[in-house]
Amino acid sequence: MQAAKLLSAVLVYASCNTTGLFDDVWHSGNRPVISNPESLLTAKGIATDTIHGGVTEITRASDHKSSPNCYYFVTNICIKDGYPVVVRQNRNEKDGHFRVCNDLRRKVKVRYLTITKEEKSRYEVVMRSKPLFVAACWQQYGYHLWLCIMSMFYTHYINNMNRGDVYIWNHAASMERTTASHYSMADYFGSPTTWYDPHHPNADQLHYKDSHFWPLWAAIATDPGSVMKLFRPPQHISRGGILTCYDNGIIGMTSPLSIPVDSKRLFSMRVVQLHAPELWPLERSCDSTRNMLIVLRKQGGGLRTISNPTTIVEAAANFGIKTNIVSFEELPFVDQVKAAATTDIFISSHGGGNTWLAVMPPHSVFIECWLDYPRRLVYHQLASDLNIRYMTISQGVDGTAFLSKSVLVDKSQVENAIRNSLSYLNATRCCS
């Protein structure tokens, strides 16, 4: 598609050790304009009531049922108490739903309620001078959160949209109830309760807490208060109150599995540029000392982590590799970005914090330490998309239950992984 080609055009790839992005691409006035002939988004500054007669217009990005572009362009869309409200000409049109993709490309129904133009006049209407983005995200931490924000970023970018208000529909109800206590421990990359609006009338039901992970949302939202939770609508809209309305917006997003590889890299670069600009461009010279990032998991009692990291440190030292042991849940957001973006070899047990491999320099190495259970290849796919070599160490476990197991790495396996890593790094970064 044309948009993908234009996105690819702003990337510069060197044959050996460099991936760069033109520095002025993201500066105001220099951003490439990508047109979308299917877009019915309205121009800025036009009052909602003057667009299409003040009623909501809904247009699918693609009419094909299997299209990965499973999102809608909307005008005159409103939000009330955290759920969508569509304005119709008369009462003949019933409530309905948007059928969108989540971060796993599963179709999800985002329900909306309907009011008429006459009924709308009974509410206090607050107009927002920014676009509305609504997306369905299955889990809001780690790998799934990265896919969700990346997909929203790509969708609004190819449609030439500015940053705006973001509402997230978490349709996995269990994430807010039975497993909330477990997933709230995953603060090294976020949790289902991390980015909700603390001033929302239902905030007490969300166990809201402040988060320093706001910068990740900065690629699509204007400020921390612009990221909110979308609620399931009641059976009937309540009378009176406030309607927050938008001239235009996008409901849904492109399936992350269908986003061009170059565009996935573009989002990773954007994160580094925003929050660690001094590291840009990400480069590694052939003769630089190799370094290794060892990530341990401490929250939750240090479970599902590497139980003998000294074995890795000693093995790395034998190869002249400098090691850095961190726990992401103890680092500010920017320091997490810097730790991953400045390493050659990233080693960790399976977990959401591994998502930070997405900001490593191209031709780096990610080593995932596995427990004795069926492997989940999500990070293999992410590494492959971003031109990072993926390796594994599979080992026995300590403990009996899945969430209480820690990896006990074997020294010979570690040495073999390091040897292969150095061979790969020398081959890809020391070419002529």
N, C-alpha and C positions, 0 to 999 in steps of 0.2 A: 504494500500500500504506500501511497505517496508520503504520508506522515512518517512512516517508519524510515523511508529513505532519507527524509530530511533530518530526522533525529540522528541517523547513522552518519550523516554528512558532517555533523559538528564534532564527531569523535576522531581522534588522531591516534593511530596505532603504529608503534615502531616495531621492527621485526624482532627485537631482542628483549629490552627490559623496561620499556616505557609505555604507559598509556596516559594520554593527556586529553584535556578538554580546553578549547579556546577560552582564555580567561574572561573575555568580555561577553560571552554568550549569555550569562545570567545577569549582567548589569542592565539596569533600566534603559530601555531604548535600543539595546543591542540584541535582545532576545529574538530568535528567529520566529517569524510568524507562520504558523501552520494552519492553513485553512481546511475546513471540513464542510463540503457542500451539503452534507446531511444535517448540519447543525441549524437549528431554528432559534438559537439563542439571540436575545434582543440586545440592542445597543445600550450602553450605559446612560443613565440619567433619564430614562423614560419611565414615567410613573406607572405603577402596576395597573391602575384602573384604565389607562389609555392603551394598553396592549391587548389586542384581541378582544376588545370590549370588556376587559376586566375579568374574564373567565380563564380557568386554567387550560392550557394547551399541553397535551402530552404526546410526544412522538418517540417511538422506539428508534434507537440507533441502527438497528437492523431488524427486519421482519422475519429473518430466517431463524427458526426455532433453535438450531444448533450453533448459531453464531456466537463467538466468544465475546462480541460486543453487546453483552446483555445489560444494557442500561438505557435510560430514557432522558430525553431533553424535555425540560418543563419550563413553562412560564406561569407567572401568577400563582405560585405555590406558597402555602403557608404552613406554619408549625404552631400547634397549640398544646401546651403542657407536654411537650416532648413527642408528639406524634404528628404525622402529615395530615393536612387538610386541603382538599381540592375544592375550588370554587366553580360551580356550574350555573348555567343559565336558569334552570328550573329544577324541580324536584323529581323529574322523570328519570334522572340519572342517579343510580344507586352508589353506595359505597363500593370500593373495589380494592385492588392491590397492584403493586408493581412486582413483576417476577424478575428477579435479578440473580446474578451469580455471586457467590461468596468467594473467599480466598481459596477454596478447594474446587471451584467451578461447579459446585452443587447449586441447583436452582432453589431460591428462597423467596417466599412471598412476603413483601413488605406492605402491610395493609394501610389504607387511608380512609378517612371519613370525608363526607361530602356536605357542603353547605351551598346555598344559593347566594347570588349577589345581594339580594335583599337581606338575607340573614347575616351576611358579612357586615353590613352596616351597623349591626347591633353590638359589634365587638369593638374594643379599642385596638386599632391596627397600628403596629409598629413596623415601619419599612426598614429593611436592612440594605445598605448600599454596597452589597457584596453578593457573590453567588452562593447558592446552597449546594452542598454535597451530602448525599446520603449513601451509605454503603453498608452491606451486610458482612460482618466479620465473625467467623466461627469462634476463634479464640483471640484474645487481645493481649497477647504477650509473645515474645520470642519470634520464631519462624513465621507463624501465622500473622502476627502483627506486621512484620516486615512486608510480607506479601500483600497485605491489605493496603498499607500506606503506599507502597510502590505502585499498586494497581490504580489507586485513586490518583496518584501523582501523574501516571502515564495518561489516564483518561482525561484529566482536566488539561494536561499539557497539549495533547494532540488536538483538543478543541479550543486552544488558545484562551483558556479561562484564567482569571486571576485567582489568587488565594481567597478563601472565604470561610463561611461557617460550615462545620463538619458535624454531622449526626451519624452515630454508629449504631447499627442494629445488631445486637448480640442475640442471635436466635437460639444459641445453646443455653437454655435456661439453667441447666445444671451448673454452668460456670458461675452463676450468681448465687447458687444455693449450696448443694451438697458438697461440691468440690471447691467452693470459694476459699475456704481456709487453706487448702493446699496450694492453689494457684496464686493466692496473695503472697505466698512466700517467694515467688519468682521475681522479686524486685530487681534482679540484675538486668532484666530487659523489659519489665513491665508486668502487669497483671490485669485481670478483668475489671478491677476496681480502680485503675490508676488514672484514667483520663476523663472522668465524668465531671459534670458541672456541679461544684459544691453548693451553688446557690439555687439549684433546681428544687422545686417544692417536694420532690420525692428523693432528695439527696440522702436523707437518713436511711433509706432502704438500700442504698448502694454501698454502704460502708466506705464512703469516699475518703480518700486521703490525698494529700498533696504529692506531686511527683516531680522529680528533676529530669524526667524523660521527655518533657515537653518539646525539646528541640527536634526530635524526630518528626513530630507533627508539623513543624514549622515549614516543611516543604509544601504543605497544602492549606494550612490554616493560618489566620492572621495573628492570633494571640491565643494563650491558653484557654481563655474563656470561650473561644470559638469552637472548641471540641466538646461535644455533648453526647449524651446517650439518647437513642431513639427508643420510645416506649411503645408497647402494644396498645393500640387505641381501645377505649371502652366500646361498648355496644352503640352508644349514642354520644354525640358531642354535647358537652355541657354548655349551658347558656351563659353568655357574658364572659368577661375575662379578656385576655390579651391574645391577639393573633399576630405572630411574627411572620411577616410576608417578604417574599423575594421576587424580583423581576424575572430571574431565571435561575436555573440550576441543573444539576445532573443527579438522577437517582440510579444508583448502581455503579458498576465499573466494568472495565475490560477484565476478562478472566486472566489471572496472573500466568497461567500456563501458556497463554497465547501471546504474551507480550514479547516483541522481538528482543533477542539477546542484547543487542546494542543499547536498547532502551533500559533494560535491567541494569546494565553497567552505568548508564547515565544517572540513574537514581542513586546508586552507590557513590558515584563521584560527587553528586550534589550534597549528600550528607557530609562527606569529608570537607568539601569546599565551604559549607555553611559553618561548621563547628570546629574545624581544625585547618583553617586556610594556610597556616604556616607550613603545613605538610605537603602542600600542593605544588607541583605535580608529584604523584607517588612514583618515586624512582629508587632503584637499588643498583649500585655499581657492582661490577664483577668482583672487585678485590675487597669489598667491604666485609667486615666481620659478621658472620651469620649470627642471628639471635633467635631465641625461641620463647614464645609466650606459653606458660603453663597455667591453665585456668582451673581453679578449684572452686567447688561449690560449698559455701559455709552455712548459708541459711538452711533451716530445717535440720540442724544438728550435723551438718556436713555429710549428709547422705547422698548417694548416687554421685560420687565424686571419685577422684583418684586417691586411693588410700596410701600409696607409697610414692609420693612425688620425688623424694630424694633419689630414688632409682633413676628417674629421668634426668635429674640434675647431674648426677654423677656420669651417666652415659653421655650426656651432651658435652660435659667438660672434657671428656676423652677425645672429642672431635673438635675441640676449640670453639664450641658454641656458647655464647653468653645466654643465660636463662633469666627469665623474669616471671615470678609466681604472683598471680593476682587472683582476687575474688571480685568479680564484676559487681556483686551486690554491695560492695564496700567503696566503689569508685563513683564519682560524679559522671554524668553522661559524657561530657567532653573527654574525660580521662579514659573512658571505655573506648571511645572512638580512636583516640591516640594510641592506646595500647595495641589494638588490633591493626591499625593502619601502619604501624612502624615495625612490624615483626615479619620475619621470613618464614617461621614455622609456628603454627598455632596447634597446640595439643590440649585436648580436654575429653572428659567423658561426655556421653550423649546428654544434651539438655538445651534449653532455650537460649542460653548465653552464647551458644555456638553460632548464632545468627550473625554475630559480629564478624565472621569470616567475610561477610559481604563487603567490608571496607578494606580488606587486605589488598596490597598491591598485586597486580596480575603476575602470574608465574611465581606465586607463593605456594606454600604447602599447608594443608590442614589435615591433622591426624586425629581421628575420632576413636576413642577407646570404648569398646563395646562390652556390655554385659552378656550373659548367656540367655538371651531371649531373641525372638525374631527381629532382625534389624529393620530400622526405618531409614530409608535412603533419602530423606528430605535434604540433608546437607550435602550429600553426593550431588544431587541435582543443582543445588545452589552454587556449589563450588565449580561444577562443570560450566554453568552459565557465565561465571565470572572469570574463567580462565585460571582457576586455581587447582592445583593437583590435590586430589583427595586420596587419603590413605587410612587404613584402619589397623587397630590392634585389638584383637578379640581375646578375652581372657576370662578366667574363672571369677567368682564373686565372693564377697563377704556378706553374710546375712541371708535371710530367707524370703522376704517379701520384695516385690518389684521396686517399690519406692525406697526401700531401705538398703539396697545393694550398692556397694562401691567396687570400683574396678581395682584389682590388684595386678599391676602390669608386670610383665616378665622382662628382665633386663635384656635378654638376647633378642626378644621381639622389638624392644625399644631401639636397641643398637642397629638392628636391621632397618627399621623405619627411618632412623636418622641417616644411615648410609644411603638409602634410596632417595631421601629428601635432598641431600647434598648433591648427589649425582644429577637430580632434576634441576636444582637451582643453578648449578654450574653450566649445564647444557643450555638452559633458557636465558640466563643472564650474562653469560660470558661468550656469547656468539659474536661474530664479527659483523 
